[in-house]
Amino acid sequence: MADRYLSFTGTPPGRFLTRRLGLPRPTALKRWSPGQPALDGGLLHLTAGTSDLDLAPVLATTGLAPDDDGRPAAVVLDATGVRDVDGLAAVHAALHPVVRSVTANGRIVVLGTPPDPDDHHQAAAQQALEGFTRSLGKETGRGTTVNLLRLAGAAPAAASTLRFLLSPRSAYVSGQVIGVGTGTDGRETAPGDATADRPLAGRTALVTGAARGIGEAVAETLARDGARVVVLDVPQAEQDAARVAERLGGTALPLDITASDAGRRILQALPDGLDILVHNAGITRDRRLVNMPADRWNPVLDVNLASVLRTTDALLDAGALRPGGRIVATASIAGIAGNAGQTNYGASKAGIVGLVRSLAPRAHAAHGVTVNAVAPGFIETKMTATVPLLIREAGRRMNSLAQGGLPVDVAETTAWFAHPDSGAVNGQVVRVCGQSLLGA
């Protein structure tokens, strides 16, 4: 559904009225396209204090040239050396003079390290970076995003994450804290004829709930990046799934994911194994708890959580996910911040967060598979188009970017998790919500 308010604020009368009335003035976001594959401007690399990181080779992979006109499209602040309050003064000194000069739709990424439980001064300073970046993300405006990347190892492990955060692909990801570990998954490069433009070539991806909406966008994006996509959806959506699969050169798999034998049937459909498993299928049955009978509670928990647990266990136990595989589940800000009328949905999506945090280290150690989740906020879909006007407008405006996201925003985040170079990104839950004020 079109965001008429966003369109209006881009006109001269709209700019005048919103400025006079103090209304939100969202900036139209620039997302990835073949004609706009990178940010429009240069990269400014700053350091707070001292750092041992050799970031230059990694930043070179972003495709952004060093800023030479004082109007950077991207700023990377290396704050990994900040270990005390004095170091935080260096963060202020580095960013204070340049924030105003960052172009519209710009990117600011702060690099930190995990707080050290044995050094409370370092832990305090590094945790302070989280409050700093989240607050700055609410100040910048003009479509600019701000994120914190906590790096536990060497700089190359952060390459895929920096390429994502410093690109138009991350247009609706802001105010996030992303951890990057030290390990790899034993398969750093994709098989077949993978290239920078098609990093998933030779890989097979299964996307549940992929006949429409966010799932369809995920399937399209993974196919764009070279994956062979299996489009799974309920038998009632078989025709839609078949159309999506045909368009993407993939395969349709009509299947009720809640069936007790769903895992076995997926194994039968994928005898050669699987590289990427995206749990996107989900339903809502909203009602306040006092008015919610069991027949509205149980289906939501079964589709959104129980089926994810059963299917994941079956595929991992059977060795269907090859080394270097990726599991990406769909959580929600409703599971993080809660939402009135959605105790069932919020419980199911919070359960996904628990699954990711528990399974990620074990799946990586035992199978070489990473496990992460996307947590969408207000995304413009057919479902949100049916929400009453005032609630819909509140969902759109109550975030730092003052607009709703698009299904492709969730898809691009999923594709980053699925990238062959993202083996050090594990156990992360990244909100795709424009830094929603709910739970932020």
N, C-alpha and C positions, 0 to 999 in steps of 0.2 A: 504493500500500500504506500502511495506517495506521501511524503512528509511535506505538506503544503506550507507549514510554518517555516521549515528550513528553506524552501524555495523563496518564500516571501521575504525573509530576512536578507536574501542576497540581492534584492532590488533596492534602488535608491530610496523609495518611500519606506520600505521595510527597515532599512538601516537607520533612517531618521527616527521612525516611531519607536523602535526597540531601544535606541540610545536615549530618547527623551523619557521613555517610560521605565527604563531600567530593566527591560526584559532580556532573557537569554538571547545571545547572538551567536548561534553555532556557525562554524566554518565548515563548508562542504569538504568532506574528507577525500583525499586523493588515494585511491587504492591501486593495487598492481594491475597493469594491463600490458599487452605486448608493446604498446606505444609509450608506456610510463613504467618501465621496469625498475627504476631507481628514483631516489629522492632528487629533487631539483635543486642542487647546490652541493657545496663541499662539506668536508668533515673536519671538525676541530678537535684535536686530541689534547686533553689537559691532564695534569697530575697534581694531586693534593699530597704534599709531603714527598716521601721517597718511595720508590717502588722497584721491585726486581722484575716486573713483568716486561716481556718483549712483545709489545702489542702491535708494533708496526707491520709485521708480516700478516697478522690476523686481520687487521683493519684494511689491509690492501685487498683482501678477498671480498670486501663489501662492494667494490667497484666505485667507491666514492673518492674523489680526488681531495687532497688537502685544501682546506678553505683558504682562499687568497684575497677575498674582498671584504672580510669582516661581516659577512652575512651567511653564516653556516646553516646548512640544512640539518646537520647532525652534530651533536657534541657528545664526546665520550670522556668522562672524568674518571681517571684511575685513582680510586681512593682505597686501594688494597693496603696501602701503607699506613692508614689512619689507625692509631692505636690508643689515642687519648683525646681529651677535650681540646687540647691545643691543635691536634690534627683536624678537628672539625672546623676550627677557624680557617684552616687552609682550604677546606671545601667551600666555605663562604667566599673566601678571597678569589678562588678560581672561577666560580660560576656567577657571582654577583655582577661582574662587568659585562658578561656576554649573554645572559638570558634574554634581555630585550632585543638582541640582534638576531636571534634564531628566526629563520623564515617560517611562514605559515606552513602547517603540516610538517613541522620539523620533528626531530627526535632527540631526546636527551637520555643518555644511558649512564648511570653511575655504576662503576665496578667496585664491589667490596669483597670481603671474605666472610666465611661463617664466624659468628661470635665464638670466642674461645672460652669454654667453661672454666678453664684454669687461670684465666686472666680477666678479672672483672673490669679493669680499665679498658682493655681492648674490646671486651664484649659490650660494654656500655657505648663505646664510640661507634662500633660497627652496627649495633642495633639502632643507634641514633640516625644512621643513614636511611633506615626504613621510614622513620617518621619524616625525615627531610624530603625524600623522594615522593612519598605519597602527598605531602603538603604542596610541594612544588608542582606536582601534576594537576592540582586543583587551582593553580594560579596562572599557568602559562597561557591557556586559551589558544585561539586561532588554529585548532586542530593539532596542536603539538602534544606529543606524549612524553611521559617521563617514567622510566623503569629502573629498578635496581637489580643488578646481576651479581649474585654471590658466587665467587669462583673459588673452588677448593683446591684446584690443581694448577697446571700450566696453562698458559694463554691459548694454545691451539684447541683445547677442549671447548672453548667458548665460541669457536668460529661460526658454527651454524646458528647459534643463538644471536650473536651480534649481527650476522647477515639478515636474520629475520627482524630483529628489533630496529635495525637501521635501514628499513626498506618500507615501501608502501604496503607490504603484506601485513604489517602489524598496525594498521590504521586505527583499530578499535581496541588495542591492548595498551592500557596505561595504568600507572599506579601499582604495578605488579612487582613482586619480589621472586626472582627465579634463581634456583640453585643449580649450579653446574658442578658435577663431581669430577673425579679423577680417572675413572675407569673407562674402558671401551667394551664393546660387546663381542669382539672377536671377528667382526665383519664390517670393516670401516668403509668399504666401497661396495656399491651395488653391483650385481652380476650383469652380464650382457653388455649392451652398448650404452651404458649410462653416461650422461654428459651433465654439464652444469645446468643446462636447461631442462634436462629430463633425468633427474637424479634417481628416480624410482624405476627406471627401465629394467626389465627383468624380474621385477618383484610383483607379487600377487597380493591384492588388498581385498578384504571382505568388509563391507560397510552394511550394518544393519539399519533398517528403517530408511533405506536409500531411494525409495521411489519418489520422494517429494521433499520439499523444504530443505532443512539444514543437511539432511542425509544426502540428498541429491547434489547439493553444492559440494559436499565433501567428496563424493564419488567423482564429480567433474574435476575437482582440483587435483586429486590423486592421479586421475587419468591424464590430465594435462602434464603432470610431472613424470609420466611414463609408466605408471603402474597398470597392470591388468586388473580390472575391477570386477568383483562379484557383487552384484546388487541384490541384497537380501531384503525382503519385505513380506508382509503377511499375504496369504493366498488371495485375499480380497483385492489386493493392490497389484496382482500379477501383471495385468496389462500395462500399468504405469511403470512397473519395474522393468518389464521387457523393453519398453520404449527407451528408458534411460540407458539400459545396458546396450541396446543396439546403437544408440547415438554415440556411446563412449567406446564401442568396440569391446565390450565386456560380456558378462554372463549374468542372467537373472536367476535367482534362487528363491522361489516362493516357499516360505517356511514360517510357521508360527514359532518365534524364538522362545516362547514359554513351554513348548512341548517337551516332554521328558526325554525324548530321543533327539532333540535338536542338535546336540553336539555330535552324535553319531552320524546324523544326516549331513552335517557340514563336512565331516571327515570323508564321507562317501563322495561328496561333490568336489572335494579338493584332495584327490589321492596323492598329488605331488607336494602337498604342504602349502603353507601360508607364511607370508612375511609381515603383513600388516592387518591387525584386527581392530576395527573401529566399532565400538558399541555406541550406536546413536539412537536406536529404537527407544521410544519412550511415549508415555501417555499421561494425561492429567484427568482427574475426576474430582474437581475442586468442590469443597464444601467445608464449612467450619466443623470442627471435631464434634461438637455437641449435636450436629445434624448429619454426621457422616456414618452411614451403616457400613457393615463389613464388606458388602458387595461393591462399595466404592473405594474402600481401603485396600483390599487384597489384590485386585488387578494391578494397581499402580505399583505396589511393592514387588509383585511377581514380574511384571514387564521391565521395570526400571532398575531393579536390583537383583532379585533372585535369578533371573535368566542370565544376567551378566556373570554372576558367580558360577552358575552351573556350566555355562558355555566355556568360560575361561578355564575352569578346572579341567573340563573334558579335553580341550585342545592342548593345554599344556601337558597333561598327563599322557596324552597320546604322542607327544613330540611333534605335533602338527605345525607349531610355530618354529621356524628355522632359526638358527643362531643369527643374531643381528635383527631379530624380529621386533616389532613394535605393537604394543597394545595401547590404544587410546580410548578412554571411556568418556562419557558425557555426564558431567555433574551439572550444577546450576548454582547461581547465587542464592536461589531459594534454599538450597541445602547448607549454605554458609551463613546467610543472614536471617533466614526464616521468612515466611510470607503468610499473612493471614489467609485462611481458607485453603491452605496447602500443607497441612500436617503430614498427609500421606506422601505427597510429592517431595516436600522438604526432607522427610525421613529417608526416602529412597535415594535422593541425590547426596545427602550427607553420608549415606552408606557407601556411595561410590568413592567419596574422599577417603573413607576408612579403608576400603579395598585397595586403593592406590598406595596409600602409605604403608600398609602391611605387606602387600604382595611385591611391590617394586624391588626391594633388595633381594628377596628370595628368588624371584623369577630371573633376575639378572645373574645371580650367582649360579643357579642351577641350569638355566636354559640360554643365557646370553640374550635375554629379552627385556626390553624396557617397558615400564608401565606408567602412564601419565594420564591426566584428565584435563579437558577443557571445561570451563564453567561459564556458560553463556549468561548474559544479562538480558536486557530487552533487545530482542532481535526481530526485525521486520519480516514477519511471515504471515501466511494466511490465518494462522491461529491468533496472533496478536492483533490482526486487523479486525477481529470480532470483539476485542475488548472494548468496553464503553469508552467514549471519547476522552473524558477527563482522566480516567485511569491510564489510558494509552498515552496521553500527553505527559502525564507525570512520569511514566516509565521512560519516555523519550528524553525528557529534560533533566531528570535527576541523576546526571552523571557529568563528569568533567568536560565531556565533549558536547553535551546538550543535544544529543540526538540518539536515535536508535541505531543499532548495528545491523549488518546484513548477514545472511547465511554464509556468504563467502568469507566473512571475518572469522567465523568459527572454522571454516574449511582451511583457511591459510594457516591457522594455528595448529590444526591437526596435521597438515602437511609438514610443518616444521618439526613436530614431534616425530613424524614418520621418516624424516630425512636420514640417509645413511650416516651422516656426520653428527647426528644427535645422540650418539651412544652414551655420552656423559650426562645427558638430561634424563633423570630418572626419579620417579616418585614426586613429580611436580603437579600441582593443580593450579592452572593459570586461568584467571577470569578474563573472559572476552566480553567486557561490559562497559568500555569507555570510562573506567573508574567510577562505577555506580556508587552513589552515596549510601546505598544500602549495605551495611556491613563493611564499609571501606575504612 
